[in-house]
Amino acid sequence: MTAPEVDPLTVQCPHCGAPPRQRCMAVCDWARKPHAARVRLALAAAAHGDPALDAFPEFGPATVCGLCSVLPQRHRIVDAIAGRLAAGEGPGALAEDYGLSATALRAVLTWMAKWPGAWQ
């Protein structure tokens, strides 16, 4: 299964700095297509905005991540859990490591099925 199609122009390009809705810039002109970093960021932004994650708890105030300044701060934990689940770790161990309920882990599993690879 592939992730839903996402418009990369919805986010600012982290590579060239092109603002949302503006094409990516090359050294001398417009780039032929959006930079790969912009495509990945747009996918992550769409994936982490999915209502499937509403059952996942917020840790602290629901603010924007201090590292990427684009996604909600809980994305770091969701991405870590998704990566560990994809690597084959069991949900029981993850629930214990992160102090989460089975409902929160099911939310991440549902989200992973809808957005494959968005956590990478």
N, CA, C and O atoms as a GROMACS GRO file, in nm:
protein
  480
    1MET      N    1   0.085  -0.119   0.000
    1MET     CA    2   0.000   0.000   0.000
    1MET      C    3   0.089   0.124   0.000
    1MET      O    4   0.190   0.129   0.070
    2THR      N    5   0.051   0.223  -0.078
    2THR     CA    6   0.127   0.347  -0.082
    2THR      C    7   0.051   0.456  -0.008
    2THR      O    8  -0.070   0.450   0.010
    3ALA      N    9   0.126   0.555   0.035
    3ALA     CA   10   0.066   0.668   0.108
    3ALA      C   11  -0.020   0.751   0.013
    3ALA      O   12   0.006   0.753  -0.107
    4PRO      N   13  -0.122   0.819   0.066
    4PRO     CA   14  -0.203   0.906  -0.019
    4PRO      C   15  -0.116   1.014  -0.086
    4PRO      O   16  -0.013   1.055  -0.032
    5GLU      N   17  -0.160   1.058  -0.201
    5GLU     CA   18  -0.089   1.163  -0.276
    5GLU      C   19  -0.097   1.295  -0.198
    5GLU      O   20  -0.204   1.333  -0.149
    6VAL      N   21   0.015   1.363  -0.188
    6VAL     CA   22   0.023   1.489  -0.113
    6VAL      C   23   0.085   1.596  -0.201
    6VAL      O   24   0.180   1.568  -0.275
    7ASP      N   25   0.034   1.717  -0.195
    7ASP     CA   26   0.088   1.829  -0.272
    7ASP      C   27   0.208   1.887  -0.198
    7ASP      O   28   0.190   1.942  -0.089
    8PRO      N   29   0.330   1.876  -0.252
    8PRO     CA   30   0.448   1.927  -0.182
    8PRO      C   31   0.450   2.079  -0.168
    8PRO      O   32   0.525   2.132  -0.086
    9LEU      N   33   0.370   2.149  -0.247
    9LEU     CA   34   0.371   2.295  -0.238
    9LEU      C   35   0.294   2.349  -0.118
    9LEU      O   36   0.281   2.470  -0.102
   10THR      N   37   0.242   2.259  -0.033
   10THR     CA   38   0.169   2.304   0.085
   10THR      C   39   0.262   2.347   0.198
   10THR      O   40   0.217   2.410   0.294
   11VAL      N   41   0.391   2.314   0.188
   11VAL     CA   42   0.488   2.349   0.292
   11VAL      C   43   0.603   2.428   0.233
   11VAL      O   44   0.626   2.425   0.112
   12GLN      N   45   0.675   2.498   0.319
   12GLN     CA   46   0.795   2.569   0.275
   12GLN      C   47   0.905   2.467   0.249
   12GLN      O   48   0.920   2.371   0.325
   13CYS      N   49   0.981   2.487   0.144
   13CYS     CA   50   1.087   2.393   0.110
   13CYS      C   51   1.204   2.409   0.207
   13CYS      O   52   1.261   2.517   0.217
   14PRO      N   53   1.240   2.301   0.279
   14PRO     CA   54   1.353   2.312   0.371
   14PRO      C   55   1.488   2.314   0.299
   14PRO      O   56   1.591   2.344   0.360
   15HIS      N   57   1.489   2.283   0.170
   15HIS     CA   58   1.614   2.282   0.094
   15HIS      C   59   1.647   2.420   0.036
   15HIS      O   60   1.757   2.472   0.056
   16CYS      N   61   1.551   2.478  -0.037
   16CYS     CA   62   1.580   2.606  -0.105
   16CYS      C   63   1.509   2.725  -0.040
   16CYS      O   64   1.538   2.840  -0.074
   17GLY      N   65   1.416   2.699   0.053
   17GLY     CA   66   1.347   2.808   0.121
   17GLY      C   67   1.226   2.863   0.048
   17GLY      O   68   1.169   2.963   0.092
   18ALA      N   69   1.186   2.802  -0.061
   18ALA     CA   70   1.068   2.850  -0.134
   18ALA      C   71   0.946   2.844  -0.042
   18ALA      O   72   0.920   2.741   0.020
   19PRO      N   73   0.870   2.952  -0.034
   19PRO     CA   74   0.753   2.953   0.054
   19PRO      C   75   0.641   2.863   0.000
   19PRO      O   76   0.645   2.823  -0.116
   20PRO      N   77   0.543   2.832   0.085
   20PRO     CA   78   0.430   2.752   0.037
   20PRO      C   79   0.368   2.815  -0.087
   20PRO      O   80   0.360   2.937  -0.099
   21ARG      N   81   0.324   2.730  -0.178
   21ARG     CA   82   0.260   2.767  -0.305
   21ARG      C   83   0.356   2.826  -0.407
   21ARG      O   84   0.312   2.866  -0.515
   22GLN      N   85   0.485   2.833  -0.376
   22GLN     CA   86   0.582   2.880  -0.475
   22GLN      C   87   0.671   2.761  -0.516
   22GLN      O   88   0.709   2.680  -0.432
   23ARG      N   89   0.702   2.754  -0.644
   23ARG     CA   90   0.786   2.644  -0.692
   23ARG      C   91   0.925   2.651  -0.631
   23ARG      O   92   0.972   2.757  -0.592
   24CYS      N   93   0.989   2.534  -0.624
   24CYS     CA   94   1.126   2.528  -0.574
   24CYS      C   95   1.220   2.601  -0.669
   24CYS      O   96   1.196   2.609  -0.789
   25MET      N   97   1.328   2.653  -0.612
   25MET     CA   98   1.424   2.731  -0.689
   25MET      C   99   1.553   2.652  -0.708
   25MET      O  100   1.601   2.587  -0.616
   26ALA      N  101   1.608   2.659  -0.827
   26ALA     CA  102   1.739   2.602  -0.856
   26ALA      C  103   1.840   2.715  -0.847
   26ALA      O  104   1.804   2.828  -0.814
   27VAL      N  105   1.965   2.686  -0.874
   27VAL     CA  106   2.070   2.788  -0.864
   27VAL      C  107   2.043   2.906  -0.957
   27VAL      O  108   2.065   3.021  -0.919
   28CYS      N  109   1.996   2.879  -1.079
   28CYS     CA  110   1.978   2.987  -1.175
   28CYS      C  111   1.832   3.012  -1.215
   28CYS      O  112   1.804   3.109  -1.285
   29ASP      N  113   1.741   2.928  -1.173
   29ASP     CA  114   1.603   2.942  -1.218
   29ASP      C  115   1.514   2.852  -1.131
   29ASP      O  116   1.558   2.802  -1.028
   30TRP      N  117   1.390   2.832  -1.174
   30TRP     CA  118   1.300   2.742  -1.104
   30TRP      C  119   1.343   2.599  -1.124
   30TRP      O  120   1.392   2.564  -1.232
   31ALA      N  121   1.327   2.516  -1.024
   31ALA     CA  122   1.356   2.373  -1.037
   31ALA      C  123   1.246   2.307  -1.118
   31ALA      O  124   1.132   2.353  -1.118
   32ARG      N  125   1.278   2.199  -1.186
   32ARG     CA  126   1.178   2.128  -1.266
   32ARG      C  127   1.070   2.065  -1.179
   32ARG      O  128   0.953   2.061  -1.217
   33LYS      N  129   1.109   2.017  -1.062
   33LYS     CA  130   1.013   1.954  -0.971
   33LYS      C  131   1.050   1.991  -0.828
   33LYS      O  132   1.161   2.038  -0.804
   34PRO      N  133   0.959   1.972  -0.733
   34PRO     CA  134   0.991   2.006  -0.593
   34PRO      C  135   1.109   1.922  -0.542
   34PRO      O  136   1.126   1.807  -0.582
   35HIS      N  137   1.188   1.982  -0.454
   35HIS     CA  138   1.301   1.910  -0.395
   35HIS      C  139   1.249   1.792  -0.312
   35HIS      O  140   1.140   1.798  -0.255
   36ALA      N  141   1.329   1.686  -0.305
   36ALA     CA  142   1.290   1.564  -0.232
   36ALA      C  143   1.260   1.595  -0.086
   36ALA      O  144   1.169   1.536  -0.028
   37ALA      N  145   1.336   1.686  -0.025
   37ALA     CA  146   1.313   1.720   0.116
   37ALA      C  147   1.175   1.783   0.134
   37ALA      O  148   1.109   1.760   0.236
   38ARG      N  149   1.131   1.859   0.036
   38ARG     CA  150   1.000   1.922   0.044
   38ARG      C  151   0.888   1.818   0.030
   38ARG      O  152   0.786   1.826   0.097
   39VAL      N  153   0.910   1.721  -0.058
   39VAL     CA  154   0.812   1.615  -0.077
   39VAL      C  155   0.797   1.534   0.052
   39VAL      O  156   0.685   1.503   0.094
   40ARG      N  157   0.911   1.499   0.116
   40ARG     CA  158   0.906   1.425   0.243
   40ARG      C  159   0.839   1.505   0.353
   40ARG      O  160   0.761   1.450   0.431
   41LEU      N  161   0.869   1.636   0.361
   41LEU     CA  162   0.809   1.720   0.464
   41LEU      C  163   0.658   1.733   0.443
   41LEU      O  164   0.583   1.729   0.540
   42ALA      N  165   0.614   1.748   0.320
   42ALA     CA  166   0.470   1.759   0.292
   42ALA      C  167   0.399   1.629   0.329
   42ALA      O  168   0.288   1.633   0.382
   43LEU      N  169   0.462   1.515   0.301
   43LEU     CA  170   0.403   1.386   0.339
   43LEU      C  171   0.393   1.376   0.490
   43LEU      O  172   0.290   1.334   0.542
   44ALA      N  173   0.499   1.412   0.561
   44ALA     CA  174   0.497   1.404   0.707
   44ALA      C  175   0.393   1.499   0.766
   44ALA      O  176   0.323   1.463   0.860
   45ALA      N  177   0.383   1.620   0.711
   45ALA     CA  178   0.285   1.717   0.762
   45ALA      C  179   0.142   1.666   0.742
   45ALA      O  180   0.059   1.678   0.832
   46ALA      N  181   0.114   1.610   0.627
   46ALA     CA  182  -0.020   1.556   0.601
   46ALA      C  183  -0.047   1.435   0.690
   46ALA      O  184  -0.156   1.421   0.745
   47ALA      N  185   0.052   1.348   0.703
   47ALA     CA  186   0.035   1.226   0.783
   47ALA      C  187   0.011   1.258   0.930
   47ALA      O  188  -0.075   1.197   0.993
   48HIS      N  189   0.085   1.353   0.984
   48HIS     CA  190   0.071   1.385   1.126
   48HIS      C  191  -0.051   1.471   1.155
   48HIS      O  192  -0.086   1.493   1.271
   49GLY      N  193  -0.116   1.520   1.052
   49GLY     CA  194  -0.242   1.591   1.068
   49GLY      C  195  -0.362   1.499   1.058
   49GLY      O  196  -0.476   1.544   1.071
   50ASP      N  197  -0.338   1.371   1.036
   50ASP     CA  198  -0.445   1.273   1.018
   50ASP      C  199  -0.523   1.254   1.149
   50ASP      O  200  -0.462   1.240   1.256
   51PRO      N  201  -0.655   1.252   1.142
   51PRO     CA  202  -0.736   1.230   1.262
   51PRO      C  203  -0.715   1.093   1.326
   51PRO      O  204  -0.756   1.072   1.440
   52ALA      N  205  -0.651   0.999   1.256
   52ALA     CA  206  -0.623   0.868   1.315
   52ALA      C  207  -0.535   0.882   1.439
   52ALA      O  208  -0.537   0.796   1.527
   53LEU      N  209  -0.456   0.990   1.447
   53LEU     CA  210  -0.369   1.011   1.563
   53LEU      C  211  -0.438   1.085   1.677
   53LEU      O  212  -0.374   1.112   1.779
   54ASP      N  213  -0.565   1.118   1.662
   54ASP     CA  214  -0.635   1.189   1.769
   54ASP      C  215  -0.640   1.108   1.898
   54ASP      O  216  -0.648   1.166   2.006
   55ALA      N  217  -0.636   0.976   1.889
   55ALA     CA  218  -0.638   0.891   2.009
   55ALA      C  219  -0.501   0.887   2.077
   55ALA      O  220  -0.489   0.839   2.190
   56PHE      N  221  -0.398   0.936   2.009
   56PHE     CA  222  -0.264   0.939   2.068
   56PHE      C  223  -0.253   1.062   2.157
   56PHE      O  224  -0.289   1.171   2.115
   57PRO      N  225  -0.204   1.046   2.279
   57PRO     CA  226  -0.201   1.160   2.372
   57PRO      C  227  -0.096   1.265   2.334
   57PRO      O  228   0.008   1.234   2.276
   58GLU      N  229  -0.127   1.387   2.367
   58GLU     CA  230  -0.028   1.495   2.356
   58GLU      C  231   0.057   1.491   2.483
   58GLU      O  232   0.005   1.463   2.591
   59PHE      N  233   0.184   1.517   2.471
   59PHE     CA  234   0.273   1.522   2.587
   59PHE      C  235   0.309   1.667   2.610
   59PHE      O  236   0.388   1.725   2.535
   60GLY      N  237   0.253   1.726   2.714
   60GLY     CA  238   0.273   1.867   2.738
   60GLY      C  239   0.177   1.948   2.653
   60GLY      O  240   0.080   1.893   2.600
   61PRO      N  241   0.201   2.076   2.639
   61PRO     CA  242   0.111   2.159   2.559
   61PRO      C  243   0.116   2.119   2.411
   61PRO      O  244   0.221   2.081   2.359
   62ALA      N  245   0.001   2.126   2.347
   62ALA     CA  246  -0.007   2.089   2.205
   62ALA      C  247   0.054   2.200   2.120
   62ALA      O  248  -0.016   2.288   2.069
   63THR      N  249   0.184   2.195   2.108
   63THR     CA  250   0.256   2.300   2.035
   63THR      C  251   0.332   2.240   1.918
   63THR      O  252   0.336   2.119   1.898
   64VAL      N  253   0.391   2.328   1.842
   64VAL     CA  254   0.472   2.287   1.727
   64VAL      C  255   0.607   2.237   1.780
   64VAL      O  256   0.659   2.289   1.879
   65CYS      N  257   0.662   2.138   1.713
   65CYS     CA  258   0.789   2.078   1.751
   65CYS      C  259   0.900   2.184   1.753
   65CYS      O  260   0.911   2.266   1.662
   66GLY      N  261   0.981   2.180   1.857
   66GLY     CA  262   1.092   2.273   1.869
   66GLY      C  263   1.209   2.240   1.779
   66GLY      O  264   1.296   2.323   1.757
   67LEU      N  265   1.211   2.118   1.725
   67LEU     CA  266   1.321   2.078   1.637
   67LEU      C  267   1.292   2.109   1.491
   67LEU      O  268   1.376   2.166   1.421
   68CYS      N  269   1.172   2.069   1.443
   68CYS     CA  270   1.141   2.089   1.301
   68CYS      C  271   1.058   2.214   1.276
   68CYS      O  272   1.054   2.264   1.163
   69SER      N  273   0.992   2.265   1.376
   69SER     CA  274   0.907   2.386   1.371
   69SER      C  275   0.795   2.378   1.268
   69SER      O  276   0.746   2.481   1.222
   70VAL      N  277   0.753   2.256   1.232
   70VAL     CA  278   0.645   2.239   1.137
   70VAL      C  279   0.536   2.148   1.194
   70VAL      O  280   0.418   2.183   1.192
   71LEU      N  281   0.576   2.033   1.244
   71LEU     CA  282   0.483   1.931   1.290
   71LEU      C  283   0.450   1.948   1.438
   71LEU      O  284   0.524   2.015   1.511
   72PRO      N  285   0.338   1.887   1.484
   72PRO     CA  286   0.310   1.890   1.628
   72PRO      C  287   0.420   1.816   1.704
   72PRO      O  288   0.480   1.722   1.651
   73GLN      N  289   0.446   1.857   1.827
   73GLN     CA  290   0.560   1.802   1.900
   73GLN      C  291   0.550   1.652   1.924
   73GLN      O  292   0.652   1.585   1.941
   74ARG      N  293   0.430   1.597   1.924
   74ARG     CA  294   0.417   1.453   1.948
   74ARG      C  295   0.470   1.369   1.833
   74ARG      O  296   0.482   1.248   1.846
   75HIS      N  297   0.502   1.431   1.719
   75HIS     CA  298   0.547   1.354   1.603
   75HIS      C  299   0.674   1.277   1.632
   75HIS      O  300   0.695   1.169   1.577
   76ARG      N  301   0.760   1.330   1.719
   76ARG     CA  302   0.885   1.260   1.748
   76ARG      C  303   0.858   1.125   1.815
   76ARG      O  304   0.923   1.026   1.784
   77ILE      N  305   0.760   1.123   1.906
   77ILE     CA  306   0.727   0.999   1.976
   77ILE      C  307   0.653   0.904   1.882
   77ILE      O  308   0.681   0.785   1.880
   78VAL      N  309   0.559   0.957   1.805
   78VAL     CA  310   0.484   0.874   1.709
   78VAL      C  311   0.581   0.812   1.609
   78VAL      O  312   0.570   0.694   1.578
   79ASP      N  313   0.674   0.891   1.557
   79ASP     CA  314   0.771   0.841   1.459
   79ASP      C  315   0.860   0.733   1.521
   79ASP      O  316   0.891   0.633   1.456
   80ALA      N  317   0.903   0.754   1.644
   80ALA     CA  318   0.988   0.655   1.712
   80ALA      C  319   0.913   0.524   1.732
   80ALA      O  320   0.967   0.416   1.708
   81ILE      N  321   0.789   0.534   1.777
   81ILE     CA  322   0.708   0.413   1.798
   81ILE      C  323   0.684   0.342   1.665
   81ILE      O  324   0.697   0.220   1.656
   82ALA      N  325   0.649   0.417   1.562
   82ALA     CA  326   0.624   0.358   1.430
   82ALA      C  327   0.750   0.288   1.377
   82ALA      O  328   0.741   0.179   1.320
   83GLY      N  329   0.863   0.349   1.394
   83GLY     CA  330   0.988   0.288   1.350
   83GLY      C  331   1.018   0.159   1.424
   83GLY      O  332   1.062   0.061   1.364
   84ARG      N  333   0.993   0.160   1.553
   84ARG     CA  334   1.018   0.038   1.632
   84ARG      C  335   0.917  -0.072   1.596
   84ARG      O  336   0.953  -0.189   1.591
   85LEU      N  337   0.791  -0.034   1.571
   85LEU     CA  338   0.691  -0.133   1.529
   85LEU      C  339   0.728  -0.190   1.393
   85LEU      O  340   0.716  -0.311   1.370
   86ALA      N  341   0.772  -0.104   1.302
   86ALA     CA  342   0.811  -0.149   1.169
   86ALA      C  343   0.933  -0.242   1.175
   86ALA      O  344   0.949  -0.329   1.090
   87ALA      N  345   1.018  -0.221   1.275
   87ALA     CA  346   1.136  -0.306   1.291
   87ALA      C  347   1.103  -0.440   1.354
   87ALA      O  348   1.189  -0.528   1.362
   88GLY      N  349   0.979  -0.456   1.399
   88GLY     CA  350   0.936  -0.585   1.451
   88GLY      C  351   0.921  -0.594   1.601
   88GLY      O  352   0.895  -0.703   1.653
   89GLU      N  353   0.937  -0.483   1.673
   89GLU     CA  354   0.919  -0.489   1.818
   89GLU      C  355   0.772  -0.506   1.852
   89GLU      O  356   0.684  -0.462   1.777
   90GLY      N  357   0.746  -0.568   1.963
   90GLY     CA  358   0.609  -0.595   2.005
   90GLY      C  359   0.543  -0.475   2.068
   90GLY      O  360   0.609  -0.395   2.135
   91PRO      N  361   0.412  -0.460   2.050
   91PRO     CA  362   0.339  -0.348   2.109
   91PRO      C  363   0.344  -0.346   2.262
   91PRO      O  364   0.342  -0.238   2.322
   92GLY      N  365   0.351  -0.462   2.324
   92GLY     CA  366   0.355  -0.467   2.471
   92GLY      C  367   0.479  -0.399   2.526
   92GLY      O  368   0.471  -0.323   2.623
   93ALA      N  369   0.594  -0.426   2.466
   93ALA     CA  370   0.719  -0.364   2.511
   93ALA      C  371   0.716  -0.214   2.489
   93ALA      O  372   0.765  -0.137   2.572
   94LEU      N  373   0.658  -0.171   2.376
   94LEU     CA  374   0.651  -0.028   2.348
   94LEU      C  375   0.557   0.044   2.444
   94LEU      O  376   0.585   0.154   2.489
   95ALA      N  377   0.445  -0.020   2.475
   95ALA     CA  378   0.350   0.040   2.569
   95ALA      C  379   0.418   0.062   2.704
   95ALA      O  380   0.397   0.164   2.770
   96GLU      N  381   0.499  -0.035   2.744
   96GLU     CA  382   0.570  -0.021   2.871
   96GLU      C  383   0.678   0.086   2.864
   96GLU      O  384   0.691   0.168   2.955
   97ASP      N  385   0.756   0.086   2.754
   97ASP     CA  386   0.864   0.185   2.740
   97ASP      C  387   0.813   0.329   2.741
   97ASP      O  388   0.874   0.416   2.801
   98TYR      N  389   0.700   0.352   2.674
   98TYR     CA  390   0.649   0.488   2.660
   98TYR      C  391   0.535   0.520   2.756
   98TYR      O  392   0.487   0.633   2.759
   99GLY      N  393   0.492   0.423   2.834
   99GLY     CA  394   0.382   0.445   2.927
   99GLY      C  395   0.251   0.477   2.857
   99GLY      O  396   0.177   0.566   2.898
  100LEU      N  397   0.222   0.403   2.749
  100LEU     CA  398   0.104   0.430   2.668
  100LEU      C  399   0.000   0.321   2.684
  100LEU      O  400   0.030   0.209   2.725
  101SER      N  401  -0.121   0.356   2.650
  101SER     CA  402  -0.231   0.259   2.653
  101SER      C  403  -0.235   0.181   2.522
  101SER      O  404  -0.171   0.219   2.423
  102ALA      N  405  -0.309   0.072   2.523
  102ALA     CA  406  -0.327  -0.007   2.401
  102ALA      C  407  -0.399   0.076   2.295
  102ALA      O  408  -0.374   0.057   2.175
  103THR      N  409  -0.488   0.166   2.336
  103THR     CA  410  -0.560   0.252   2.242
  103THR      C  411  -0.464   0.342   2.165
  103THR      O  412  -0.478   0.360   2.045
  104ALA      N  413  -0.365   0.397   2.236
  104ALA     CA  414  -0.267   0.484   2.170
  104ALA      C  415  -0.183   0.405   2.070
  104ALA      O  416  -0.153   0.455   1.962
  105LEU      N  417  -0.145   0.283   2.106
  105LEU     CA  418  -0.066   0.202   2.014
  105LEU      C  419  -0.149   0.159   1.893
  105LEU      O  420  -0.097   0.151   1.782
  106ARG      N  421  -0.277   0.131   1.914
  106ARG     CA  422  -0.364   0.098   1.801
  106ARG      C  423  -0.377   0.218   1.708
  106ARG      O  424  -0.385   0.202   1.586
  107ALA      N  425  -0.380   0.339   1.765
  107ALA     CA  426  -0.388   0.459   1.682
  107ALA      C  427  -0.265   0.469   1.593
  107ALA      O  428  -0.276   0.504   1.475
  108VAL      N  429  -0.148   0.439   1.648
  108VAL     CA  430  -0.025   0.445   1.568
  108VAL      C  431  -0.026   0.336   1.461
  108VAL      O  432   0.014   0.361   1.347
  109LEU      N  433  -0.072   0.216   1.496
  109LEU     CA  434  -0.080   0.108   1.396
  109LEU      C  435  -0.175   0.142   1.282
  109LEU      O  436  -0.145   0.115   1.166
  110THR      N  437  -0.290   0.201   1.315
  110THR     CA  438  -0.386   0.243   1.213
  110THR      C  439  -0.323   0.350   1.123
  110THR      O  440  -0.336   0.346   1.001
  111TRP      N  441  -0.256   0.445   1.187
  111TRP     CA  442  -0.190   0.553   1.114
  111TRP      C  443  -0.080   0.499   1.022
  111TRP      O  444  -0.066   0.544   0.909
  112MET      N  445  -0.003   0.401   1.072
  112MET     CA  446   0.105   0.342   0.990
  112MET      C  447   0.050   0.273   0.865
  112MET      O  448   0.111   0.279   0.758
  113ALA      N  449  -0.066   0.210   0.879
  113ALA     CA  450  -0.126   0.142   0.764
  113ALA      C  451  -0.171   0.242   0.658
  113ALA      O  452  -0.163   0.215   0.539
  114LYS      N  453  -0.219   0.358   0.704
  114LYS     CA  454  -0.268   0.460   0.611
  114LYS      C  455  -0.154   0.540   0.548
  114LYS      O  456  -0.163   0.582   0.433
  115TRP      N  457  -0.046   0.562   0.624
  115TRP     CA  458   0.064   0.646   0.580
  115TRP      C  459   0.196   0.567   0.583
  115TRP      O  460   0.283   0.600   0.663
  116PRO      N  461   0.213   0.465   0.501
  116PRO     CA  462   0.335   0.385   0.506
  116PRO      C  463   0.460   0.469   0.476
  116PRO      O  464   0.466   0.542   0.377
  117GLY      N  465   0.557   0.456   0.564
  117GLY     CA  466   0.685   0.526   0.546
  117GLY      C  467   0.687   0.670   0.588
  117GLY      O  468   0.791   0.734   0.577
  118ALA      N  469   0.576   0.726   0.635
  118ALA     CA  470   0.573   0.868   0.672
  118ALA      C  471   0.660   0.900   0.792
  118ALA      O  472   0.696   1.015   0.814
  119TRP      N  473   0.695   0.800   0.871
  119TRP     CA  474   0.774   0.821   0.992
  119TRP      C  475   0.924   0.818   0.963
  119TRP      O  476   1.004   0.846   1.052
  120GLN      N  477   0.963   0.785   0.842
  120GLN     CA  478   1.106   0.771   0.811
  120GLN      C  479   1.169   0.902   0.776
  120GLN      O  480   1.289   0.907   0.748
   0.00000   0.00000   0.00000
